[in-house]
């Protein structure tokens, strides 16, 4: 094999996956048809959960000062996301080009082999590996790897070449996006619905405004089309009555509301992630953020498989966990499109939705949906299990035995599993001794006697999701991110005995066979 994993596509998903694979010890080659990044940025931020994921790998300082706002929207209806603990609308004003630059630098530092100007032309999975053929400036080149992941966007060559089923709904409208220069455009941050369409506008820099134009009745196909500034300006004037004459654009683009999702995220040795696996109406930076989370879910598993620690059946959990998340993403973006973009026929929906938004439970639920903080993987836990199982470990400060301090996110920087012992239980730590080459065993106490819903210990996967807990099993589950309780946990002898057995089972399942002393 030339490499362990071939990643096709050097967007945020592919670059995040490359870094994750390198942290897991896998060799990775990234092939990207563009010789240089375009510098264009459809996305201008990422969700609260994506921000946590970047923090888990120590990447946030590379973005500089990040603006995050408690105020966000669902379908253009504004509300305060901090109604849910830890939630906010995400990082704002971060161009996708910056996110890609940060991730490419990080992945390259970790040793990822990133080959730009390589356009995939053929691929074949022979059951023992995957070989690609790419057109490059030096001529046709071949690379063979154990696995291949298509991160090559909504028009994925990988998806079509391998024959992944991609059902869904065709586009009903075509929309325009442009970064306009030389015009004095009134901001319309949440969008403005007018007689024959919807427009949005926000300043990006002095003299530069991002506009989105959604004209009713615009014909559409599944594939975005090339567009010129004059076409965008004409649509803007038809909707708003305002002229953009005399202005120009740094770049223009079109997109649609096509909604599709791959039926399976894996076929043999080929997998899909990001927009290659799901396409939808852009809403709230969720596309980029979901792709990054796809990569973080898959990366540690694929690295463990190529290391030989676990059987490749672990890769099936990638589809099992992320496909429902993708389906829910498509559901919420379609709902937002109906509210946001629909014409007069959607007025009753907007009115009912506005009434529902007066209810705090509705705002909490929607904040969880768009922030991605409510994602809960189904690990087959028994009824009454701890509410953190399957959910992300919330970012919390911790105090180590030597008096120094750390955080739950800092523990995840190496992309290893973490057994967090909150009660200094030597027996529990000893039961994990065979996995210390891939699981960090940490004894720590929560700051200010804060605990995690009564848990006395937690096993956390490298993607930050809790795979097992001891203690706190009777805590009722809520649809929101779990909150802390005010008193330190107490573990009984029976709790500890049962916990050791279930911990060993979880370690075997997620991290494979232990090392033999």
PyMOL commands that set and color helices and strands:
alter all, ss='L'
color gray80, all
select helices_A, chain A and resi 12-23+48-56+60-63+81-83+96-109+157-162+229-240+274-276+286-307+312-341+344-356+360-371+408-411+426-431+433-435+447-449+493-511
alter helices_A, ss='H'
color red, helices_A
select strands_A, chain A and resi 3-8+28-32+45-46+67-68+71-74+77-80+91-92+113-116+119-125+130-136+139-150+166-169+174-181+188-194+197-205+208-215+248-256+259-262+266-267+270-272+278-279+397-400+405-407+417-421+439-446+457-460+466-470
alter strands_A, ss='S'
color yellow, strands_A
deselect
rebuild
show_as cartoon
